[in-house]
Amino acid sequence: MPKEKTTKRATKGRTEKKKKDPNAPKRGLSAYMFFANEQRENVHKENPGISFGQVGKVLGERWKALNEKQRGPYEAKAAQDKKRYEDEKASYNAAAEDEESS
């Protein structure tokens, strides 16, 4: 026989999730994502018929095997992309504030 529920969730005061603005700037990619985007096709060529999950595992193993010097270019790309995001976000927020005050 199933147990009876003793607690009730409060349905009062629920707020709706905010809609994401499609014009908002996209987040910057991490160094790993730059590496994965560059190496994904090589992994597919070396391992035909490999599943999506297995590709991720292989990429993760390759990333862990890199030393600091080999990761350097990807870290630089990530830093550059982070700066791009921060600049775009600042201008986006400034435009939003201008719109609100008008």
PyMOL commands that place a pseudoatom at each C-alpha (Angstrom):
pseudoatom trace, name=CA, resn=MET, resi=1, chain=A, elem=C, hetatm=0, pos=[0.000, 0.000, 0.000]
pseudoatom trace, name=CA, resn=PRO, resi=2, chain=A, elem=C, hetatm=0, pos=[1.501, 3.407, -0.995]
pseudoatom trace, name=CA, resn=LYS, resi=3, chain=A, elem=C, hetatm=0, pos=[2.441, 5.895, 1.684]
pseudoatom trace, name=CA, resn=GLU, resi=4, chain=A, elem=C, hetatm=0, pos=[0.431, 9.047, 2.022]
pseudoatom trace, name=CA, resn=LYS, resi=5, chain=A, elem=C, hetatm=0, pos=[2.168, 12.312, 1.419]
pseudoatom trace, name=CA, resn=THR, resi=6, chain=A, elem=C, hetatm=0, pos=[2.414, 14.317, 4.597]
pseudoatom trace, name=CA, resn=THR, resi=7, chain=A, elem=C, hetatm=0, pos=[3.707, 17.590, 3.160]
pseudoatom trace, name=CA, resn=LYS, resi=8, chain=A, elem=C, hetatm=0, pos=[2.267, 19.911, 0.564]
pseudoatom trace, name=CA, resn=ARG, resi=9, chain=A, elem=C, hetatm=0, pos=[4.223, 22.186, -1.653]
pseudoatom trace, name=CA, resn=ALA, resi=10, chain=A, elem=C, hetatm=0, pos=[3.315, 25.814, -1.512]
pseudoatom trace, name=CA, resn=THR, resi=11, chain=A, elem=C, hetatm=0, pos=[1.834, 26.746, -4.852]
pseudoatom trace, name=CA, resn=LYS, resi=12, chain=A, elem=C, hetatm=0, pos=[1.200, 30.279, -3.723]
pseudoatom trace, name=CA, resn=GLY, resi=13, chain=A, elem=C, hetatm=0, pos=[3.827, 32.807, -4.717]
pseudoatom trace, name=CA, resn=ARG, resi=14, chain=A, elem=C, hetatm=0, pos=[5.316, 30.898, -7.642]
pseudoatom trace, name=CA, resn=THR, resi=15, chain=A, elem=C, hetatm=0, pos=[7.129, 33.114, -10.081]
pseudoatom trace, name=CA, resn=GLU, resi=16, chain=A, elem=C, hetatm=0, pos=[7.531, 32.460, -13.740]
pseudoatom trace, name=CA, resn=LYS, resi=17, chain=A, elem=C, hetatm=0, pos=[10.967, 31.981, -15.228]
pseudoatom trace, name=CA, resn=LYS, resi=18, chain=A, elem=C, hetatm=0, pos=[12.264, 35.016, -17.104]
pseudoatom trace, name=CA, resn=LYS, resi=19, chain=A, elem=C, hetatm=0, pos=[12.495, 34.672, -20.866]
pseudoatom trace, name=CA, resn=LYS, resi=20, chain=A, elem=C, hetatm=0, pos=[16.047, 34.815, -22.151]
pseudoatom trace, name=CA, resn=ASP, resi=21, chain=A, elem=C, hetatm=0, pos=[16.740, 37.756, -24.423]
pseudoatom trace, name=CA, resn=PRO, resi=22, chain=A, elem=C, hetatm=0, pos=[17.803, 36.470, -27.866]
pseudoatom trace, name=CA, resn=ASN, resi=23, chain=A, elem=C, hetatm=0, pos=[19.775, 39.688, -28.422]
pseudoatom trace, name=CA, resn=ALA, resi=24, chain=A, elem=C, hetatm=0, pos=[21.923, 39.166, -25.337]
pseudoatom trace, name=CA, resn=PRO, resi=25, chain=A, elem=C, hetatm=0, pos=[25.612, 38.435, -26.031]
pseudoatom trace, name=CA, resn=LYS, resi=26, chain=A, elem=C, hetatm=0, pos=[26.745, 34.820, -26.026]
pseudoatom trace, name=CA, resn=ARG, resi=27, chain=A, elem=C, hetatm=0, pos=[29.078, 33.664, -23.244]
pseudoatom trace, name=CA, resn=GLY, resi=28, chain=A, elem=C, hetatm=0, pos=[32.765, 33.234, -23.984]
pseudoatom trace, name=CA, resn=LEU, resi=29, chain=A, elem=C, hetatm=0, pos=[34.054, 29.738, -24.715]
pseudoatom trace, name=CA, resn=SER, resi=30, chain=A, elem=C, hetatm=0, pos=[36.472, 28.009, -22.374]
pseudoatom trace, name=CA, resn=ALA, resi=31, chain=A, elem=C, hetatm=0, pos=[39.936, 26.872, -23.419]
pseudoatom trace, name=CA, resn=TYR, resi=32, chain=A, elem=C, hetatm=0, pos=[38.691, 23.272, -23.433]
pseudoatom trace, name=CA, resn=MET, resi=33, chain=A, elem=C, hetatm=0, pos=[35.852, 24.147, -25.812]
pseudoatom trace, name=CA, resn=PHE, resi=34, chain=A, elem=C, hetatm=0, pos=[38.269, 25.771, -28.269]
pseudoatom trace, name=CA, resn=PHE, resi=35, chain=A, elem=C, hetatm=0, pos=[40.392, 22.611, -28.084]
pseudoatom trace, name=CA, resn=ALA, resi=36, chain=A, elem=C, hetatm=0, pos=[37.374, 20.310, -28.485]
pseudoatom trace, name=CA, resn=ASN, resi=37, chain=A, elem=C, hetatm=0, pos=[36.009, 22.228, -31.479]
pseudoatom trace, name=CA, resn=GLU, resi=38, chain=A, elem=C, hetatm=0, pos=[39.402, 21.998, -33.167]
pseudoatom trace, name=CA, resn=GLN, resi=39, chain=A, elem=C, hetatm=0, pos=[40.011, 18.305, -32.389]
pseudoatom trace, name=CA, resn=ARG, resi=40, chain=A, elem=C, hetatm=0, pos=[36.490, 16.853, -32.782]
pseudoatom trace, name=CA, resn=GLU, resi=41, chain=A, elem=C, hetatm=0, pos=[36.842, 16.177, -36.500]
pseudoatom trace, name=CA, resn=ASN, resi=42, chain=A, elem=C, hetatm=0, pos=[40.224, 14.476, -35.985]
pseudoatom trace, name=CA, resn=VAL, resi=43, chain=A, elem=C, hetatm=0, pos=[38.662, 12.155, -33.408]
pseudoatom trace, name=CA, resn=HIS, resi=44, chain=A, elem=C, hetatm=0, pos=[35.875, 11.260, -35.865]
pseudoatom trace, name=CA, resn=LYS, resi=45, chain=A, elem=C, hetatm=0, pos=[38.424, 10.503, -38.603]
pseudoatom trace, name=CA, resn=GLU, resi=46, chain=A, elem=C, hetatm=0, pos=[40.573, 8.347, -36.313]
pseudoatom trace, name=CA, resn=ASN, resi=47, chain=A, elem=C, hetatm=0, pos=[37.556, 6.485, -34.877]
pseudoatom trace, name=CA, resn=PRO, resi=48, chain=A, elem=C, hetatm=0, pos=[34.822, 6.088, -37.501]
pseudoatom trace, name=CA, resn=GLY, resi=49, chain=A, elem=C, hetatm=0, pos=[31.446, 5.155, -36.060]
pseudoatom trace, name=CA, resn=ILE, resi=50, chain=A, elem=C, hetatm=0, pos=[32.309, 6.450, -32.592]
pseudoatom trace, name=CA, resn=SER, resi=51, chain=A, elem=C, hetatm=0, pos=[29.337, 7.591, -30.495]
pseudoatom trace, name=CA, resn=PHE, resi=52, chain=A, elem=C, hetatm=0, pos=[28.807, 11.134, -29.259]
pseudoatom trace, name=CA, resn=GLY, resi=53, chain=A, elem=C, hetatm=0, pos=[29.612, 10.218, -25.663]
pseudoatom trace, name=CA, resn=GLN, resi=54, chain=A, elem=C, hetatm=0, pos=[32.781, 8.398, -26.651]
pseudoatom trace, name=CA, resn=VAL, resi=55, chain=A, elem=C, hetatm=0, pos=[33.970, 11.451, -28.603]
pseudoatom trace, name=CA, resn=GLY, resi=56, chain=A, elem=C, hetatm=0, pos=[33.640, 13.503, -25.422]
pseudoatom trace, name=CA, resn=LYS, resi=57, chain=A, elem=C, hetatm=0, pos=[35.615, 10.946, -23.428]
pseudoatom trace, name=CA, resn=VAL, resi=58, chain=A, elem=C, hetatm=0, pos=[38.436, 10.859, -25.982]
pseudoatom trace, name=CA, resn=LEU, resi=59, chain=A, elem=C, hetatm=0, pos=[38.569, 14.658, -26.118]
pseudoatom trace, name=CA, resn=GLY, resi=60, chain=A, elem=C, hetatm=0, pos=[38.663, 14.841, -22.327]
pseudoatom trace, name=CA, resn=GLU, resi=61, chain=A, elem=C, hetatm=0, pos=[41.548, 12.360, -22.166]
pseudoatom trace, name=CA, resn=ARG, resi=62, chain=A, elem=C, hetatm=0, pos=[43.468, 14.307, -24.801]
pseudoatom trace, name=CA, resn=TRP, resi=63, chain=A, elem=C, hetatm=0, pos=[42.884, 17.583, -22.948]
pseudoatom trace, name=CA, resn=LYS, resi=64, chain=A, elem=C, hetatm=0, pos=[44.161, 16.089, -19.687]
pseudoatom trace, name=CA, resn=ALA, resi=65, chain=A, elem=C, hetatm=0, pos=[47.273, 14.807, -21.485]
pseudoatom trace, name=CA, resn=LEU, resi=66, chain=A, elem=C, hetatm=0, pos=[48.252, 18.312, -22.673]
pseudoatom trace, name=CA, resn=ASN, resi=67, chain=A, elem=C, hetatm=0, pos=[50.883, 20.219, -20.715]
pseudoatom trace, name=CA, resn=GLU, resi=68, chain=A, elem=C, hetatm=0, pos=[50.712, 23.938, -19.918]
pseudoatom trace, name=CA, resn=LYS, resi=69, chain=A, elem=C, hetatm=0, pos=[52.710, 24.923, -23.000]
pseudoatom trace, name=CA, resn=GLN, resi=70, chain=A, elem=C, hetatm=0, pos=[50.374, 22.976, -25.312]
pseudoatom trace, name=CA, resn=ARG, resi=71, chain=A, elem=C, hetatm=0, pos=[47.307, 24.478, -23.636]
pseudoatom trace, name=CA, resn=GLY, resi=72, chain=A, elem=C, hetatm=0, pos=[48.684, 28.009, -24.044]
pseudoatom trace, name=CA, resn=PRO, resi=73, chain=A, elem=C, hetatm=0, pos=[47.102, 28.862, -27.414]
pseudoatom trace, name=CA, resn=TYR, resi=74, chain=A, elem=C, hetatm=0, pos=[43.685, 27.660, -26.246]
pseudoatom trace, name=CA, resn=GLU, resi=75, chain=A, elem=C, hetatm=0, pos=[43.993, 29.620, -22.993]
pseudoatom trace, name=CA, resn=ALA, resi=76, chain=A, elem=C, hetatm=0, pos=[44.847, 32.740, -25.037]
pseudoatom trace, name=CA, resn=LYS, resi=77, chain=A, elem=C, hetatm=0, pos=[41.803, 32.237, -27.281]
pseudoatom trace, name=CA, resn=ALA, resi=78, chain=A, elem=C, hetatm=0, pos=[39.612, 31.789, -24.200]
pseudoatom trace, name=CA, resn=ALA, resi=79, chain=A, elem=C, hetatm=0, pos=[40.945, 34.986, -22.617]
pseudoatom trace, name=CA, resn=GLN, resi=80, chain=A, elem=C, hetatm=0, pos=[40.324, 36.884, -25.860]
pseudoatom trace, name=CA, resn=ASP, resi=81, chain=A, elem=C, hetatm=0, pos=[36.785, 35.491, -26.111]
pseudoatom trace, name=CA, resn=LYS, resi=82, chain=A, elem=C, hetatm=0, pos=[36.118, 36.368, -22.464]
pseudoatom trace, name=CA, resn=LYS, resi=83, chain=A, elem=C, hetatm=0, pos=[37.169, 39.964, -23.163]
pseudoatom trace, name=CA, resn=ARG, resi=84, chain=A, elem=C, hetatm=0, pos=[34.878, 40.034, -26.220]
pseudoatom trace, name=CA, resn=TYR, resi=85, chain=A, elem=C, hetatm=0, pos=[31.969, 38.827, -24.077]
pseudoatom trace, name=CA, resn=GLU, resi=86, chain=A, elem=C, hetatm=0, pos=[32.627, 41.381, -21.339]
pseudoatom trace, name=CA, resn=ASP, resi=87, chain=A, elem=C, hetatm=0, pos=[32.794, 44.208, -23.908]
pseudoatom trace, name=CA, resn=GLU, resi=88, chain=A, elem=C, hetatm=0, pos=[29.574, 43.074, -25.602]
pseudoatom trace, name=CA, resn=LYS, resi=89, chain=A, elem=C, hetatm=0, pos=[27.846, 42.637, -22.246]
pseudoatom trace, name=CA, resn=ALA, resi=90, chain=A, elem=C, hetatm=0, pos=[28.865, 46.123, -21.113]
pseudoatom trace, name=CA, resn=SER, resi=91, chain=A, elem=C, hetatm=0, pos=[27.519, 47.714, -24.283]
pseudoatom trace, name=CA, resn=TYR, resi=92, chain=A, elem=C, hetatm=0, pos=[24.367, 45.554, -24.098]
pseudoatom trace, name=CA, resn=ASN, resi=93, chain=A, elem=C, hetatm=0, pos=[23.722, 46.602, -20.491]
pseudoatom trace, name=CA, resn=ALA, resi=94, chain=A, elem=C, hetatm=0, pos=[24.383, 50.262, -21.315]
pseudoatom trace, name=CA, resn=ALA, resi=95, chain=A, elem=C, hetatm=0, pos=[21.890, 50.090, -24.182]
pseudoatom trace, name=CA, resn=ALA, resi=96, chain=A, elem=C, hetatm=0, pos=[19.330, 48.424, -21.909]
pseudoatom trace, name=CA, resn=GLU, resi=97, chain=A, elem=C, hetatm=0, pos=[19.755, 51.158, -19.275]
pseudoatom trace, name=CA, resn=ASP, resi=98, chain=A, elem=C, hetatm=0, pos=[19.349, 53.850, -21.945]
pseudoatom trace, name=CA, resn=GLU, resi=99, chain=A, elem=C, hetatm=0, pos=[16.142, 52.164, -23.105]
pseudoatom trace, name=CA, resn=GLU, resi=100, chain=A, elem=C, hetatm=0, pos=[14.749, 51.985, -19.564]
pseudoatom trace, name=CA, resn=SER, resi=101, chain=A, elem=C, hetatm=0, pos=[15.478, 55.634, -18.789]
pseudoatom trace, name=CA, resn=SER, resi=102, chain=A, elem=C, hetatm=0, pos=[13.893, 56.882, -22.023]
for i in range(1, 102): cmd.bond("trace and resi %d" % i, "trace and resi %d" % (i + 1))
show_as sticks, trace
zoom trace
